[in-house]
């Protein structure tokens, strides 16, 4: 039994890297620590405990993890340092070898953080608690509360797809989820805390229900009934799991907004096959067309990867032509990074870094062209905007239902409220439209 009185008023500093899921999980762990006597360190305070939640989607992410860990150790000398997240799961020994790290917790152990804290005394040997991928089976619901306006609700974890380039199934284990009832309770708690908008998050959210005999469609129907929540956004959902009934429901719902984030990864069928994706590009095109047919003003963001092993110039040009044809608003472009223990390492045809950058630049330019055209199509419309509590140079911003960023003069009374505005001209940097 741990004497929790040793934790009373101990200060914790947090650093989270990576996806929205990580931010949701850090928030939940923060609540666990707070319930056991800890408090968040204020700006300028030296913390007693540092918690770093890591990402490992690319080699660049690993480097950022190491930098963040070392920076936290330097900023908070003498603090008890805990590292969790995908990097801690995939490379626990590498994390433990960083001087100053005291505790490394894998995916299965991170929510049991209090049970692993016997004291805050730094010891010579780093403690590592780690479970192999096949034994990761715990699902812990999480919801961020760091932003009064938008909350991120974790509804699912893990993945069963094993795409050739991806380490997520290795880092996070098999697909699993809580029940609809448990998830709805999380949304109700967020509403009670003042949340107006919830982003439904997970590793593969369309897979929701595998561990409970339920479905993602059943989940969104239940969430739609939660009082107090004004908006739901469906975070990244695989195209083959984005069903017609989900699209039709979103089009009719007053709470689920016309905003979709769908990973394509490549516009080439040959590259999709090398990636071991579960669809061909025509399916993707059909889903985009179905969304636009029912929701012409829908914002569709798309994930793509350039420079994967086997991506020839001909394949890239073919993918580019397909992507140009899509009626979408934005591409999120990632350069392929080789990851240990993935099937992509066996694929011949490495793409040089220079070529990867060239292709990335081309797709970033296409993305900006698409986004500006989408924003321009929205000018002059009267739409509701949910305003955020962020001030920059006397200005504030918010988002429309279809994810157009809108700027206005700062007005504290607007924070976390929805007001109707007319969308005007672009801001000087063209990153938003002006509210009129």
Secondary structure, DSSP 8 states (H G I E B T S, - for coil): ---GGGGTT-EEEEEE-S-HHHHHHHHHHHHHHHHTT-EE--TT---SEEEEEE--SSHHHHHHHHHHHHHHHHHTTT-EEEEEEHHHHH-HHHHHTSTTEEEEE-TTTGGGGGGG-S-S---SS-EEE---GGG------EE--SSSSEEEEE-EE--S---TT--HHHHH-S-EE--HHHHHHHHHHHHHTT--EEEEE-SSGGGTTTTTT--HHHHHHHHTT-TT--EEEE----GGG--HHHHHHHHH-SSEEEEEEEEEE-S-HHHHHHHT-SS-HHHHHHHHHHHHHH-TT-EEEEEEEES-TT--HHHHHHHHHHHHHS--SEEEEEE----TT-GGGG-S----HHHHHHHHHHHHHHHHHHHHHHHHHHTT-EEEEEE-S--BTTEEEEEETT--EEEEE--GGGTT-EEEEEEEEE-TTSSSEEE-
